[in-house]
């Protein structure tokens, strides 16, 4: 039993370390995006990765409504409403209504949003390839265990959401 507790504590310590490294990587990833955007003379881009991922989701699924964006990104509808309002204001996305449904609002990208989308697609593809290569050393059984771990953590966090007022990125 003691060894089991020690192993669990080691896993927790490594998880916390992983979370800190992930936060740092996300900051670096955004800086790399910003540097590349400036290099390509993009005049403007969102100031965080979540907004860029919303642009990516819209670009891959347009026209798409608020609810569908929230579902695809596993974010709250309130978060998407807030982010999309800012993206609309900044001119990255536009709103429209489909002919057969005058009530529902759909989002699509503006030319400015398409520039951000295309850059993100390129950089995301590079990141995904690196990540997939890093999994090559694991057996199929180990990959299933890793997947189960992430599914368990996501379920735990979904069942225990951040308190009101906690900052969503």
C-alpha positions as CSV (number, residue, x, y, z in Angstrom):
1,X,0.0,0.0,0.0
2,X,2.8,2.4,0.9
3,X,4.5,1.8,-2.5
4,X,1.2,2.4,-4.3
5,X,0.8,5.8,-2.4
6,X,4.4,6.7,-3.2
7,X,3.8,5.9,-6.9
8,X,0.7,8.0,-7.0
9,X,2.5,10.9,-5.3
10,X,5.3,10.6,-7.9
11,X,2.7,10.7,-10.7
12,X,1.1,13.7,-9.2
13,X,4.4,15.5,-8.9
14,X,5.2,14.7,-12.5
15,X,1.7,15.8,-13.6
16,X,2.2,19.2,-11.8
17,X,5.6,19.6,-13.5
18,X,4.0,18.7,-16.9
19,X,1.3,21.3,-16.3
20,X,4.0,24.0,-15.6
21,X,6.0,23.0,-18.7
22,X,2.8,23.0,-20.8
23,X,2.0,26.5,-19.6
24,X,5.5,27.6,-20.6
25,X,5.2,25.8,-24.0
26,X,1.9,27.6,-24.7
27,X,3.5,30.9,-24.1
28,X,6.4,30.0,-26.4
29,X,4.0,28.7,-29.0
30,X,2.1,32.0,-29.0
31,X,5.4,34.0,-29.2
32,X,6.4,31.8,-32.2
33,X,3.0,32.4,-33.8
34,X,3.3,36.2,-33.2
35,X,6.9,36.3,-34.5
36,X,5.9,34.4,-37.7
37,X,2.8,36.6,-38.1
38,X,5.0,39.7,-38.0
39,X,7.5,38.1,-40.4
40,X,4.6,37.5,-42.8
41,X,3.5,41.1,-42.3
42,X,0.2,40.2,-40.8
43,X,-1.1,43.5,-39.6
44,X,-3.1,42.0,-36.7
45,X,-3.7,38.8,-34.9
46,X,-5.5,37.8,-31.6
47,X,-3.5,38.1,-28.4
48,X,-4.0,34.6,-27.1
49,X,-4.1,31.0,-28.4
50,X,-7.7,30.3,-27.4
51,X,-8.8,33.0,-29.8
52,X,-6.6,31.6,-32.5
53,X,-8.1,28.2,-31.9
54,X,-11.6,29.7,-32.2
55,X,-10.6,31.1,-35.6
56,X,-9.2,27.7,-36.5
57,X,-12.4,26.0,-35.5
58,X,-14.5,28.5,-37.5
59,X,-12.2,28.2,-40.5
60,X,-12.4,24.4,-40.5
61,X,-16.2,24.4,-40.1
62,X,-17.7,27.6,-41.5
63,X,-20.4,28.5,-41.3
64,X,-20.7,27.5,-37.7
65,X,-22.7,28.7,-34.7
66,X,-21.6,29.5,-31.2
67,X,-22.9,26.2,-29.7
68,X,-21.0,24.1,-32.2
69,X,-17.8,26.0,-31.7
70,X,-18.1,25.5,-27.9
71,X,-18.7,21.8,-28.4
72,X,-15.8,21.3,-30.8
73,X,-13.4,23.2,-28.5
74,X,-14.8,21.8,-25.2
75,X,-15.3,25.3,-23.9
76,X,-18.4,27.0,-22.4
77,X,-20.9,28.8,-24.7
78,X,-20.3,31.9,-22.5
79,X,-16.5,31.7,-23.2
80,X,-17.2,31.4,-27.0
81,X,-19.7,34.3,-26.8
82,X,-17.1,36.5,-25.2
83,X,-14.2,35.4,-27.5
84,X,-16.4,35.7,-30.7
85,X,-17.6,39.2,-29.7
86,X,-13.9,40.3,-29.5
87,X,-13.0,38.6,-32.7
88,X,-16.0,40.3,-34.4
89,X,-14.9,43.7,-33.0
90,X,-11.3,43.1,-34.2
91,X,-12.5,42.1,-37.7
92,X,-11.3,38.4,-37.7
93,X,-14.8,36.9,-38.1
94,X,-18.2,38.0,-39.4
95,X,-21.7,37.0,-38.5
96,X,-24.4,35.8,-40.8
97,X,-27.8,34.1,-40.9
98,X,-28.6,31.2,-43.2
99,X,-31.6,31.7,-45.5
100,X,-33.6,28.9,-43.9
101,X,-32.9,30.0,-40.3
102,X,-33.2,33.8,-39.7
103,X,-32.8,33.3,-35.9
104,X,-29.5,31.4,-35.7
105,X,-26.2,33.3,-36.0
106,X,-23.3,31.7,-37.8
107,X,-19.7,32.7,-37.9
108,X,-17.3,32.7,-40.9
109,X,-13.8,34.2,-41.4
110,X,-13.0,37.5,-42.9
111,X,-9.9,37.8,-45.1
112,X,-8.0,39.0,-42.0
113,X,-9.2,35.9,-40.1
114,X,-8.2,33.7,-43.0
115,X,-4.7,34.9,-42.8
116,X,-4.5,33.9,-39.1
117,X,-6.2,30.6,-39.9
118,X,-3.7,29.7,-42.6
119,X,-0.7,30.6,-40.5
120,X,-2.1,28.6,-37.6
121,X,-2.8,25.6,-39.9
122,X,0.9,25.6,-40.9
123,X,2.3,25.9,-37.5
124,X,-0.2,23.5,-35.9
125,X,0.7,20.8,-38.5
126,X,4.4,21.2,-37.5
127,X,3.5,20.9,-33.8
128,X,1.3,17.9,-34.3
129,X,4.0,16.0,-36.3
130,X,6.5,16.6,-33.5
131,X,4.0,15.4,-30.9
132,X,3.0,12.3,-32.8
133,X,6.7,11.4,-33.3
134,X,7.3,11.7,-29.6
135,X,4.7,8.9,-29.1
136,X,6.6,6.5,-31.3
137,X,8.5,4.9,-28.3
138,X,5.3,3.7,-26.7
139,X,3.6,0.4,-27.2
140,X,-0.1,0.2,-28.2
141,X,-0.9,-0.8,-24.6
142,X,1.0,2.1,-23.2
143,X,-0.8,4.5,-25.7
144,X,-4.1,3.2,-24.4
145,X,-3.0,3.8,-20.9
146,X,-2.0,7.4,-21.8
147,X,-5.3,7.9,-23.5
148,X,-7.2,6.6,-20.5
149,X,-5.2,8.9,-18.2
150,X,-6.2,12.0,-20.3
151,X,-9.8,10.9,-20.5
152,X,-9.9,10.4,-16.7
153,X,-8.4,13.8,-16.1
154,X,-10.7,15.5,-18.5
155,X,-13.7,13.8,-16.9
156,X,-12.5,14.8,-13.4
157,X,-12.0,18.5,-14.5
158,X,-15.4,18.5,-16.2
159,X,-17.0,17.2,-13.1
160,X,-15.2,19.8,-11.0
161,X,-15.2,23.0,-13.0
162,X,-13.3,26.1,-12.1
163,X,-15.0,28.3,-9.6
164,X,-16.9,31.4,-10.9
165,X,-14.5,34.2,-11.5
166,X,-11.6,31.9,-12.4
167,X,-9.9,33.1,-15.5
168,X,-10.6,31.1,-18.7
169,X,-7.9,31.4,-21.4
